[in-house]
Amino acid sequence: MSQLPPNVESKFRLVHIVSRRAEQLVQGARPKVESKHAKVTRVALEEVNADLVRWQLSSPEPAATEIPAVDLLPTE
């Protein structure tokens, strides 16, 4: 595969989307394409290439609030 599927702007995003879809297939989701391949990663790649997998970018997680420092030494 020399060209990226539609709506996927990088190889890294492609790998992420395919891996997430493959996880869904392993957990029992039905394939959206008829495939000659038995491996879920290949089936997921075919689905992404056919633009059958819907995805969107999520907003980044909010930064965890800092935990205030606790003085563990005895005070006298």
MMTF fields as JSON, N, C-alpha, C and O atoms, coordinates in Angstrom:
{
  "mmtfVersion": "1.0.0",
  "mmtfProducer": "UNKNOWN",
  "numBonds": 303,
  "numAtoms": 304,
  "numGroups": 76,
  "numChains": 1,
  "numModels": 1,
  "chainsPerModel": [1],
  "groupsPerChain": [76],
  "chainIdList": ["A"],
  "bondAtomList": [4, 2, 8, 6, 12, 10, 16, 14, 20, 18, 24, 22, 28, 26, 32, 30, 36, 34, 40, 38, 44, 42, 48, 46, 52, 50, 56, 54, 60, 58, 64, 62, 68, 66, 72, 70, 76, 74, 80, 78, 84, 82, 88, 86, 92, 90, 96, 94, 100, 98, 104, 102, 108, 106, 112, 110, 116, 114, 120, 118, 124, 122, 128, 126, 132, 130, 136, 134, 140, 138, 144, 142, 148, 146, 152, 150, 156, 154, 160, 158, 164, 162, 168, 166, 172, 170, 176, 174, 180, 178, 184, 182, 188, 186, 192, 190, 196, 194, 200, 198, 204, 202, 208, 206, 212, 210, 216, 214, 220, 218, 224, 222, 228, 226, 232, 230, 236, 234, 240, 238, 244, 242, 248, 246, 252, 250, 256, 254, 260, 258, 264, 262, 268, 266, 272, 270, 276, 274, 280, 278, 284, 282, 288, 286, 292, 290, 296, 294, 300, 298],
  "bondOrderList": [1, 1, 1, 1, 1, 1, 1, 1, 1, 1, 1, 1, 1, 1, 1, 1, 1, 1, 1, 1, 1, 1, 1, 1, 1, 1, 1, 1, 1, 1, 1, 1, 1, 1, 1, 1, 1, 1, 1, 1, 1, 1, 1, 1, 1, 1, 1, 1, 1, 1, 1, 1, 1, 1, 1, 1, 1, 1, 1, 1, 1, 1, 1, 1, 1, 1, 1, 1, 1, 1, 1, 1, 1, 1, 1],
  "groupList": [{"groupName": "MET", "atomNameList": ["N", "CA", "C", "O"], "elementList": ["N", "C", "C", "O"], "formalChargeList": [0, 0, 0, 0], "bondAtomList": [1, 0, 2, 1, 3, 2], "bondOrderList": [1, 1, 2], "singleLetterCode": "M", "chemCompType": "L-PEPTIDE LINKING"}, {"groupName": "SER", "atomNameList": ["N", "CA", "C", "O"], "elementList": ["N", "C", "C", "O"], "formalChargeList": [0, 0, 0, 0], "bondAtomList": [1, 0, 2, 1, 3, 2], "bondOrderList": [1, 1, 2], "singleLetterCode": "S", "chemCompType": "L-PEPTIDE LINKING"}, {"groupName": "GLN", "atomNameList": ["N", "CA", "C", "O"], "elementList": ["N", "C", "C", "O"], "formalChargeList": [0, 0, 0, 0], "bondAtomList": [1, 0, 2, 1, 3, 2], "bondOrderList": [1, 1, 2], "singleLetterCode": "Q", "chemCompType": "L-PEPTIDE LINKING"}, {"groupName": "LEU", "atomNameList": ["N", "CA", "C", "O"], "elementList": ["N", "C", "C", "O"], "formalChargeList": [0, 0, 0, 0], "bondAtomList": [1, 0, 2, 1, 3, 2], "bondOrderList": [1, 1, 2], "singleLetterCode": "L", "chemCompType": "L-PEPTIDE LINKING"}, {"groupName": "PRO", "atomNameList": ["N", "CA", "C", "O"], "elementList": ["N", "C", "C", "O"], "formalChargeList": [0, 0, 0, 0], "bondAtomList": [1, 0, 2, 1, 3, 2], "bondOrderList": [1, 1, 2], "singleLetterCode": "P", "chemCompType": "L-PEPTIDE LINKING"}, {"groupName": "ASN", "atomNameList": ["N", "CA", "C", "O"], "elementList": ["N", "C", "C", "O"], "formalChargeList": [0, 0, 0, 0], "bondAtomList": [1, 0, 2, 1, 3, 2], "bondOrderList": [1, 1, 2], "singleLetterCode": "N", "chemCompType": "L-PEPTIDE LINKING"}, {"groupName": "VAL", "atomNameList": ["N", "CA", "C", "O"], "elementList": ["N", "C", "C", "O"], "formalChargeList": [0, 0, 0, 0], "bondAtomList": [1, 0, 2, 1, 3, 2], "bondOrderList": [1, 1, 2], "singleLetterCode": "V", "chemCompType": "L-PEPTIDE LINKING"}, {"groupName": "GLU", "atomNameList": ["N", "CA", "C", "O"], "elementList": ["N", "C", "C", "O"], "formalChargeList": [0, 0, 0, 0], "bondAtomList": [1, 0, 2, 1, 3, 2], "bondOrderList": [1, 1, 2], "singleLetterCode": "E", "chemCompType": "L-PEPTIDE LINKING"}, {"groupName": "LYS", "atomNameList": ["N", "CA", "C", "O"], "elementList": ["N", "C", "C", "O"], "formalChargeList": [0, 0, 0, 0], "bondAtomList": [1, 0, 2, 1, 3, 2], "bondOrderList": [1, 1, 2], "singleLetterCode": "K", "chemCompType": "L-PEPTIDE LINKING"}, {"groupName": "PHE", "atomNameList": ["N", "CA", "C", "O"], "elementList": ["N", "C", "C", "O"], "formalChargeList": [0, 0, 0, 0], "bondAtomList": [1, 0, 2, 1, 3, 2], "bondOrderList": [1, 1, 2], "singleLetterCode": "F", "chemCompType": "L-PEPTIDE LINKING"}, {"groupName": "ARG", "atomNameList": ["N", "CA", "C", "O"], "elementList": ["N", "C", "C", "O"], "formalChargeList": [0, 0, 0, 0], "bondAtomList": [1, 0, 2, 1, 3, 2], "bondOrderList": [1, 1, 2], "singleLetterCode": "R", "chemCompType": "L-PEPTIDE LINKING"}, {"groupName": "HIS", "atomNameList": ["N", "CA", "C", "O"], "elementList": ["N", "C", "C", "O"], "formalChargeList": [0, 0, 0, 0], "bondAtomList": [1, 0, 2, 1, 3, 2], "bondOrderList": [1, 1, 2], "singleLetterCode": "H", "chemCompType": "L-PEPTIDE LINKING"}, {"groupName": "ILE", "atomNameList": ["N", "CA", "C", "O"], "elementList": ["N", "C", "C", "O"], "formalChargeList": [0, 0, 0, 0], "bondAtomList": [1, 0, 2, 1, 3, 2], "bondOrderList": [1, 1, 2], "singleLetterCode": "I", "chemCompType": "L-PEPTIDE LINKING"}, {"groupName": "ALA", "atomNameList": ["N", "CA", "C", "O"], "elementList": ["N", "C", "C", "O"], "formalChargeList": [0, 0, 0, 0], "bondAtomList": [1, 0, 2, 1, 3, 2], "bondOrderList": [1, 1, 2], "singleLetterCode": "A", "chemCompType": "L-PEPTIDE LINKING"}, {"groupName": "GLY", "atomNameList": ["N", "CA", "C", "O"], "elementList": ["N", "C", "C", "O"], "formalChargeList": [0, 0, 0, 0], "bondAtomList": [1, 0, 2, 1, 3, 2], "bondOrderList": [1, 1, 2], "singleLetterCode": "G", "chemCompType": "PEPTIDE LINKING"}, {"groupName": "THR", "atomNameList": ["N", "CA", "C", "O"], "elementList": ["N", "C", "C", "O"], "formalChargeList": [0, 0, 0, 0], "bondAtomList": [1, 0, 2, 1, 3, 2], "bondOrderList": [1, 1, 2], "singleLetterCode": "T", "chemCompType": "L-PEPTIDE LINKING"}, {"groupName": "ASP", "atomNameList": ["N", "CA", "C", "O"], "elementList": ["N", "C", "C", "O"], "formalChargeList": [0, 0, 0, 0], "bondAtomList": [1, 0, 2, 1, 3, 2], "bondOrderList": [1, 1, 2], "singleLetterCode": "D", "chemCompType": "L-PEPTIDE LINKING"}, {"groupName": "TRP", "atomNameList": ["N", "CA", "C", "O"], "elementList": ["N", "C", "C", "O"], "formalChargeList": [0, 0, 0, 0], "bondAtomList": [1, 0, 2, 1, 3, 2], "bondOrderList": [1, 1, 2], "singleLetterCode": "W", "chemCompType": "L-PEPTIDE LINKING"}],
  "groupTypeList": [0, 1, 2, 3, 4, 4, 5, 6, 7, 1, 8, 9, 10, 3, 6, 11, 12, 6, 1, 10, 10, 13, 7, 2, 3, 6, 2, 14, 13, 10, 4, 8, 6, 7, 1, 8, 11, 13, 8, 6, 15, 10, 6, 13, 3, 7, 7, 6, 5, 13, 16, 3, 6, 10, 17, 2, 3, 1, 1, 4, 7, 4, 13, 13, 15, 7, 12, 4, 13, 6, 16, 3, 3, 4, 15, 7],
  "groupIdList": [1, 2, 3, 4, 5, 6, 7, 8, 9, 10, 11, 12, 13, 14, 15, 16, 17, 18, 19, 20, 21, 22, 23, 24, 25, 26, 27, 28, 29, 30, 31, 32, 33, 34, 35, 36, 37, 38, 39, 40, 41, 42, 43, 44, 45, 46, 47, 48, 49, 50, 51, 52, 53, 54, 55, 56, 57, 58, 59, 60, 61, 62, 63, 64, 65, 66, 67, 68, 69, 70, 71, 72, 73, 74, 75, 76],
  "secStructList": [7, 7, 1, 7, 7, 6, 6, 7, 7, 7, 2, 2, 2, 2, 2, 2, 2, 2, 2, 2, 2, 2, 2, 2, 2, 2, 6, 6, 7, 7, 7, 1, 1, 7, 7, 1, 7, 7, 1, 2, 2, 2, 2, 2, 2, 2, 2, 2, 2, 6, 6, 7, 7, 7, 7, 7, 7, 7, 7, 7, 7, 7, 7, 7, 7, 7, 7, 7, 7, 7, 7, 7, 1, 7, 7, 7],
  "xCoordList": [0.842, 0.0, 0.889, 1.591, 0.864, 1.723, 0.988, 1.62, -0.331, -1.113, -1.996, -2.531, -2.138, -2.968, -4.445, -4.82, -5.279, -6.718, -7.28, -6.616, -8.493, -9.103, -9.282, -9.545, -9.137, -9.341, -8.304, -8.499, -7.22, -6.143, -4.891, -4.409, -4.366, -3.293, -1.883, -0.915, -1.741, -0.394, -0.412, -1.445, 0.741, 0.881, 0.632, 0.095, 1.024, 0.852, -0.63, -1.053, -1.411, -2.848, -3.482, -4.377, -3.019, -3.525, -3.301, -4.214, -2.117, -1.803, -2.699, -3.192, -2.91, -3.749, -5.199, -5.812, -5.739, -7.126, -7.3, -8.257, -6.381, -6.462, -6.352, -7.072, -5.463, -5.313, -6.556, -6.954, -7.177, -8.408, -9.536, -10.303, -9.639, -10.678, -10.414, -11.348, -9.147, -8.801, -9.187, -9.639, -9.014, -9.44, -10.944, -11.406, -11.704, -13.15, -13.505, -14.399, -12.807, -13.07, -12.74, -13.469, -11.657, -11.283, -12.358, -12.64, -12.957, -13.975, -15.344, -16.303, -15.451, -16.69, -17.453, -18.536, -16.929, -17.615, -17.628, -16.708, -18.676, -18.778, -17.967, -17.991, -17.253, -16.499, -17.443, -18.561, -16.987, -17.788, -17.473, -18.09, -16.51, -16.147, -15.999, -15.701, -16.212, -15.891, -14.396, -13.932, -13.653, -12.209, -11.706, -12.264, -10.655, -10.019, -9.027, -8.503, -8.774, -7.81, -8.484, -9.64, -7.739, -8.267, -7.831, -8.494, -6.724, -6.203, -7.015, -7.329, -7.349, -8.193, -7.509, -8.185, -6.188, -5.496, -5.627, -5.77, -5.578, -5.741, -7.168, -7.391, -8.142, -9.541, -9.773, -10.437, -9.23, -9.382, -8.736, -9.291, -7.589, -6.923, -7.775, -7.873, -8.389, -9.273, -10.47, -10.885, -11.018, -12.154, -11.77, -12.523, -10.613, -10.157, -9.875, -10.226, -9.254, -8.977, -10.255, -10.278, -11.314, -12.595, -13.411, -14.541, -12.846, -13.495, -14.799, -15.797, -14.781, -15.96, -15.882, -16.86, -14.745, -14.558, -14.64, -13.848, -15.596, -15.77, -14.95, -14.966, -14.238, -13.425, -13.359, -13.644, -12.983, -12.798, -11.732, -11.497, -11.105, -10.113, -10.842, -11.833, -10.35, -10.949, -10.082, -8.895, -10.674, -9.902, -8.955, -9.265, -7.809, -6.846, -7.408, -8.245, -6.938, -7.365, -6.937, -5.83, -7.792, -7.367, -6.24, -6.21, -5.328, -4.183, -4.677, -5.559, -4.094, -4.468, -4.067, -2.997, -4.929, -4.59, -3.449, -3.375, -2.574, -1.422, -1.842, -2.676, -1.26, -1.529, -0.59, 0.619, -1.145, -0.271, 0.742, 0.46, 1.93, 3.0, 2.614, 2.01, 2.957, 2.651, 3.963, 4.865, 4.062, 5.279, 5.173, 4.298, 6.048, 6.001, 6.922, 6.948, 7.669, 8.573, 7.789, 6.907, 8.1, 7.382, 7.717, 8.861, 6.715, 6.941, 6.987, 6.145, 7.973, 8.082, 8.216, 8.321],
  "yCoordList": [-1.168, 0.0, 1.233, 1.496, 1.972, 3.139, 4.434, 5.471, 4.396, 5.603, 5.448, 4.371, 6.533, 6.489, 6.511, 7.092, 5.885, 5.904, 7.325, 8.208, 7.536, 8.857, 9.231, 8.371, 10.497, 11.049, 10.606, 10.837, 9.983, 9.607, 10.328, 10.096, 11.214, 12.083, 11.58, 12.163, 10.504, 10.0, 8.49, 7.894, 7.902, 6.461, 6.101, 5.035, 6.992, 6.73, 6.676, 5.824, 7.596, 7.587, 6.338, 5.743, 5.939, 4.727, 3.516, 2.714, 3.38, 2.251, 2.285, 1.245, 3.46, 3.588, 3.198, 2.445, 3.703, 3.402, 1.915, 1.303, 1.33, -0.097, -0.942, -1.929, -0.565, -1.361, -1.282, -2.28, -0.096, 0.035, -0.786, -1.429, -0.767, -1.553, -3.046, -3.824, -3.449, -4.857, -5.319, -6.45, -4.459, -4.798, -5.05, -5.987, -4.211, -4.4, -5.737, -6.438, -6.088, -7.359, -8.546, -9.538, -8.446, -9.515, -9.685, -10.804, -8.581, -8.637, -9.045, -9.116, -9.314, -9.864, -8.993, -9.382, -7.825, -6.984, -7.694, -8.44, -7.451, -8.081, -7.299, -6.068, -8.001, -7.316, -6.585, -7.037, -5.473, -4.678, -5.001, -4.446, -5.899, -6.302, -7.818, -8.461, -8.371, -9.78, -9.821, -9.131, -10.615, -10.639, -12.059, -13.009, -12.181, -13.49, -13.727, -14.83, -12.693, -12.788, -13.239, -12.908, -14.004, -14.487, -13.604, -13.574, -12.89, -12.063, -10.782, -10.121, -10.448, -9.273, -7.981, -7.026, -7.924, -6.693, -6.444, -5.299, -7.498, -7.341, -6.961, -6.147, -7.548, -7.203, -5.746, -5.011, -5.326, -3.941, -2.984, -1.919, -3.335, -2.494, -2.371, -1.287, -3.463, -3.4, -2.49, -1.73, -2.57, -1.716, -0.238, 0.597, 0.081, 1.472, 1.949, 3.074, 1.114, 1.486, 1.725, 2.559, 0.997, 1.166, 2.314, 2.557, 3.017, 4.15, 3.724, 4.444, 2.542, 2.023, 2.211, 1.968, 2.634, 2.816, 4.308, 5.1, 4.678, 6.082, 6.36, 5.574, 7.473, 7.852, 9.37, 10.063, 9.864, 11.3, 11.538, 10.702, 12.669, 13.047, 13.517, 14.242, 13.103, 13.573, 14.674, 14.772, 15.487, 16.549, 15.929, 14.893, 16.554, 15.976, 15.931, 16.749, 14.976, 14.839, 16.079, 16.579, 16.576, 17.713, 17.286, 16.155, 18.195, 17.88, 17.578, 18.253, 16.56, 16.194, 17.325, 17.916, 17.614, 18.67, 18.199, 17.033, 19.117, 18.743, 18.436, 19.127, 17.407, 17.04, 17.882, 17.908, 18.561, 19.391, 18.53, 17.403, 19.098, 18.383, 18.198, 19.082, 17.07, 16.772, 16.642, 15.922, 17.329, 17.262, 16.009, 15.916, 15.068, 13.809, 13.814, 12.843, 14.88, 14.945, 15.446, 16.293, 14.936, 15.407, 16.871, 17.299, 17.615, 19.02, 19.17, 18.618, 19.919, 20.108, 21.554, 21.928],
  "zCoordList": [0.0, 0.0, 0.0, 0.977, -1.065, -1.183, -0.908, -0.703, -0.899, -0.702, 0.536, 0.799, 1.289, 2.487, 2.113, 1.094, 2.926, 2.668, 2.809, 3.352, 2.324, 2.459, 3.938, 4.779, 4.23, 5.576, 6.605, 7.799, 6.184, 7.102, 6.625, 5.516, 7.487, 7.032, 7.323, 6.833, 8.112, 8.389, 8.597, 8.902, 8.427, 8.636, 10.094, 10.396, 10.994, 12.419, 12.792, 13.573, 12.224, 12.494, 11.89, 12.49, 10.703, 10.067, 10.965, 11.16, 11.503, 12.39, 13.621, 14.059, 14.176, 15.364, 15.062, 15.819, 13.969, 13.611, 13.337, 13.812, 12.574, 12.25, 13.517, 13.666, 14.425, 15.645, 16.521, 17.121, 16.6, 17.387, 16.766, 17.483, 15.444, 14.766, 14.931, 15.123, 14.856, 15.047, 16.449, 16.622, 17.451, 18.806, 18.845, 19.497, 18.146, 18.101, 17.46, 17.933, 16.389, 15.707, 16.611, 16.627, 17.352, 18.278, 19.339, 19.765, 19.768, 20.815, 20.285, 21.053, 18.984, 18.456, 17.478, 17.04, 17.117, 16.138, 14.79, 14.454, 14.037, 12.718, 11.694, 11.691, 10.829, 9.769, 8.813, 8.565, 8.288, 7.364, 5.908, 4.999, 5.684, 4.329, 4.279, 5.286, 3.1, 2.863, 2.551, 1.643, 3.289, 3.114, 2.94, 3.489, 2.177, 2.031, 3.166, 3.319, 3.955, 5.048, 6.327, 6.591, 7.119, 8.386, 9.555, 10.591, 9.393, 10.486, 10.618, 9.628, 11.862, 12.096, 11.692, 11.307, 11.768, 11.375, 9.878, 9.45, 9.085, 7.635, 7.28, 6.383, 7.981, 7.755, 8.133, 7.402, 9.271, 9.711, 8.714, 8.443, 8.17, 7.174, 5.916, 5.341, 5.484, 4.318, 4.587, 3.713, 5.791, 6.141, 6.127, 5.626, 6.671, 6.691, 5.267, 4.91, 4.465, 3.074, 2.278, 1.372, 2.613, 1.923, 2.526, 2.104, 3.506, 4.181, 4.85, 4.802, 5.478, 6.164, 7.675, 8.382, 8.164, 9.601, 9.904, 9.393, 10.729, 11.106, 12.355, 13.302, 12.357, 13.496, 13.557, 12.58, 14.713, 14.867, 15.916, 16.788, 15.818, 16.813, 18.058, 17.976, 19.195, 20.434, 21.012, 20.702, 21.839, 22.457, 23.47, 24.058, 23.678, 24.62, 26.032, 26.415, 26.783, 28.174, 28.953, 28.756, 29.828, 30.647, 31.575, 32.06, 31.811, 32.668, 34.074, 34.604, 34.653, 36.019, 36.953, 36.81, 37.902, 38.855, 39.723, 40.109, 40.017, 40.815, 42.242, 42.827, 42.774, 44.155, 45.019, 44.788, 46.003, 46.83, 47.566, 47.972, 47.724, 48.424, 49.884, 50.492, 50.43, 51.832, 52.576, 52.147, 53.672, 54.5, 55.365, 56.226, 55.138, 55.892, 57.107, 57.863, 57.302, 58.462, 59.67, 59.529, 60.838, 62.032, 62.311, 62.165, 62.708, 63.048, 64.559, 65.267, 65.057, 66.504, 66.814, 67.981]
}
